[in-house]
Amino acid sequence: MSTDNLIICNPANGETIAELKKDNLETVHAKLQKLKEGQAVWKQIPLKERIAIIQEYHQLLERDIEQLSITLTEEVGKPLQQSRNEINGSRSRITWMIENAHLSLSEEIMSQSENMTEIIRHEPLGVICNISAWNYPYLVGTNVFIPALLAGNVVFYKPSEYATLTGLHIERLLKEAGVPDNVFQVTIGNGEVGGLLLELPLDGYFFTGSYATGKKIYEAVAPKMVPCQCELGGKDPLYVTEDITDIKSVAEGTADGAFYNNGQSCCAVERIYVHEKVYEEYLFAFINEVESWKLGNPKEEGVYIGAISRASQLPFLENQVKDAISKGAFLVTGGERVNGEGNYFKPAVLANVDHRMLVMKEESFGPIIGIMKVSNDAEAIALMNDTAYGLTASVYSSNQKRAEAILENVNSGTGYWNCCDRVSAALPWSGRKHSGFGSSLSHAGIRAFTKPKAYHLRNK
C-alpha cells in the first residue's frame, strides 16, 4: 500500500471505498499558482454574478442529494436520513447568505457633508485556506467557502481525510455551477498535507476541528500576520430546572441533542445538570428514549445510531466510561462496542457523575453523556462554567427571565433557552476559550472574509 495514496474506508464495515493520490509540495504549489491567477479576475466579477453562481450550486445540491447523501454516509457512517438533513441544512444556510450578501458586502456611507464623504468598502482577503472537518462537511464547509467566494476570495479547500470524497463532490458541483477552476482548488491528504498549506503565503486561514489542532495551526501561521479563525470543540452544558412541566418531552429532545450524529458535533450536548427535584423522572425518561433508538447499518431506514466515524475514538470512549465507573458513576445503559464489523458503540448514559470524571471534563465527541444532580441555579452555573471550553450552553425552564439570567452568567458564545444543538445562519457562531475565536455565519461571518478600507473623500 503506497504512502503516497489516501485510503478511504467505510466505518460501517471497514471496506475500502477509494484510494486517492495525495497532494505533495509540488502539486500544492501548482494549485496555489492557479489560485493567485484566478483571484485577480474573480474579485472583479460583480457580486450579482457571484451570487447567481452560488445560487446554481444551491440547486445542484438538491439535484444530486441522494448521490451526495450516500457518499457522505459511506465515508462518515452517519444514517442516510441525517446525511440528507445535513445537505438540506447547508442549502438553508446558503439561501440566507445569498439573500444577505449585498447588505454585508456593499459599501457603507458613514457620513456625508458638503465637502467630505466617509465610506467603508469591504475588499476580499485574497487566497484563503479552508481546512475543514469530517463530522458535518457540508455545513462547516458552507460556513467558510460560500461567504469567502461571495466576498470575492479564491479558496484553497482541504477536506478532512475522512470526508475527502464529499469534498470532491463539493468541488465538482461548484465548478459545474460556474466557479472557475482557478478560483476553487481542493487538496487531498491527511495532516501532513495540511501542514504544507500552513507554509504557503496565503491571505487567511479558516479551520474547523479540535482545540489541539487549532492551537498548532494558530501558532504556525501567527508570524504571517494574516487572519486566522478557528472553530474548535466544546464541552457543551445543559441545565434542566425544576419548573419544567413536561419532563418526558424535554428528556427526548435533549437526548437527541446529545446523541444526534452519534454525538460527533462540537455543539452536541456533552454534560447535563438536572435539578434534584426532577432528576429521577428526567433520568428515567432519558434512558427510555435512548433505549428506543435503532443502532445499525446507516443505510437502513429507521437507524438513528450509525457507525463511529473514526475507529480511534472507540477506545477513547471506553476509557471515559471506565474512568467514570471507577470514580463512582453508574452506567445505566450502553457504553460498549458492538461485536462484529464496523465502528459501533452503544450510546452510554452515566448517572451519579461529578467533575472528577473525564466524561464531565474532556470533550467526548461521541455517544456518551453524564447526567448530574444539582440543588440550585448557582450550583448549576458554577458547574457549567467549570470547563476549558465555551461554545454553547442550554437552559430548560418555564421561566424565560430565569433562563436568560442563568445564561448571562455562563461564558459561552451561544445560549439556548428550551432548545439545544442548534445553529442559525442569521446568528454569529463563535467560541470562547478553547472553543476558538472569530465568527462564522451572520453578517459577521460574511465580513470575516473581507478587509475594510476607509475612504475620506473631499470634493472641494
Helices and strands as residue ranges (DSSP letters): E 5-9, E 16-21, H 25-42, H 47-63, H 65-76, H 80-105, E 108-112, E 116-124, E 127-131, H 137-150, E 154-158, H 164-177, E 184-186, H 191-198, E 204-208, H 211-221, G 222-224, E 228-231, E 236-240, H 247-259, G 260-263, E 269-275, H 279-291, H 313-326, E 330-333, E 348-351, G 358-360, E 368-374, H 377-384, E 389-390, E 392-396, H 400-408, E 414-417, E 429-430, E 432-433, E 436-437, E 439-440, H 442-447, E 450-458
